[in-house]
Amino acid sequence: MMTDAQVVKECYAKLAQGDIPGLLTLFHPQIEFRLAQGHPYRIDGKPWVGGQEIAKNFFMKAGPEWENWRIVPDEVLEAGGAVIVECRYAGTYKPTGHPLDVQVCHIWRLKQGKVTSFHQYIDTANLQKTMGYRD
C-alpha cells in the first residue's frame, strides 16, 4: 500500500498526464474539495463533494479555459494526518491571454489510501487579475 505522500504524488502525476478519470479513482467517493476563498471558480463558497461534482464544477470548466496549464510541486510534507504541498500554478488563461505563475499550497487528507479532503490556498488577487476579474 502506498503512503499518503505517494498517493498525493500520484494525484499530481495523473493531473500532469491529463488523466482526470485516473485521478478521480484516487479520491474517496465523499471527498470534500475546497478552492481558496475568492477563487473565481468557487461561486457559493461551499466545498464540492464527490468526484462527479469536482469534475463538473472544476475540471470540465477549467480545463478548456487554460493553455499549457500545469502544477509544479516543490515540497511535499507529511504532517499529522495531512500531506502539505507547496507548488506553483503556471499557464495562460485563454479568454484574456494573460499568463499565470503563482505560488499555491495544497492540503490533502487521506484515509485508507483515498483522498478524503483537498484544500487549496492561492494568491486569489493574482488569479482574479489573470482571469480579468480585477485591474
C-alpha positions, 0 to 999 in steps of 0.5 A, a space after each residue: 500500500 502506498 503512503 499518503 505522500 505517494 498517493 498525493 504524488 500520484 494525484 499530481 502525476 495523473 493531473 500532469 498526464 491529463 488523466 482526470 478519470 485516473 485521478 478521480 479513482 484516487 479520491 474517496 467517493 465523499 471527498 470534500 474539495 475546497 478552492 481558496 476563498 475568492 477563487 473565481 471558480 468557487 461561486 457559493 463558497 461551499 466545498 464540492 463533494 464527490 468526484 462527479 461534482 469536482 469534475 463538473 464544477 472544476 475540471 470540465 470548466 477549467 480545463 478548456 479555459 487554460 493553455 499549457 496549464 500545469 502544477 509544479 510541486 516543490 515540497 511535499 510534507 507529511 504532517 499529522 494526518 495531512 500531506 502539505 504541498 507547496 507548488 506553483 500554478 503556471 499557464 495562460 488563461 485563454 479568454 484574456 491571454 494573460 499568463 499565470 505563475 503563482 505560488 499555491 499550497 495544497 492540503 490533502 487528507 487521506 484515509 485508507 489510501 483515498 483522498 478524503 479532503 483537498 484544500 487549496 490556498 492561492 494568491 486569489 488577487 493574482 488569479 482574479 487579475 489573470 482571469 480579468 476579474 480585477 485591474 
